[in-house]
Amino acid sequence: MTLIQKLAVFYGIMFFLVVAIGYVPAFNDANGYLFGLFSLQWYDDLLHAFSGVWALIAAFISNRQAVLYFKIFGAVYLFDGVLGLVTGSGCLDGGIFINGFRTDIDFPTRVFANLPHLAIGGFAVFVGYWLARRVRDHYSMA
C-alpha cells in the first residue's frame, strides 16, 4: 500500500469519526451545535460517511484511484470551505442556494465554521496534486 493509499485510509477513518463525534453530547452545546459553531444534520452525516466510504474504496482499489479521490474530493471540499468563508453559506449542504449570502455571521465564526473544510480539502488538494506527483517521480527515478 502506497503513502497516498494510506492517507486515503486515514481520511476514511477520520470521516467516520466526524460522523461519530456529532453524537457525543460533550461536543455539542445546549442548542445542538457541534463545538458551538455549526449544526450537523442527517444529510451532513451522510455526506461525511460517503466521503469516508469513497476514500476507503479508492485506497483499497489502487494508488491511482486514491490520487483521483484526493484531487476531486479535495477540490470540492476546498471550494465549499472558501465559499462558506466568503458568503457564510456552503454548497455541499445546499446552504448557498437556500440561504444565499449570510450577513448575520461574523467573520471569526465563518473562519472557525469553515476551517475543517478548508484544512481537510486543502490537504487533500496538496496530496492529490503535489504529493502524489512527488512520490511518483521519486519512485520512477529510483
Secondary structure, DSSP 4 states (H G I P E B T S, - for coil): --HHHHHHHHHHHHHHHHHHHTT-GGGB-TTS-BTTTB---HHHHHHHHHHHHHHHHHHHH-HHHHHHHHHHHHHHHHHHHHHHHHHS--STTSHHHHT-S-SSS-HHHHHHHHHHHHHHHHHHHIIIIIIHHHHHHHHHH-
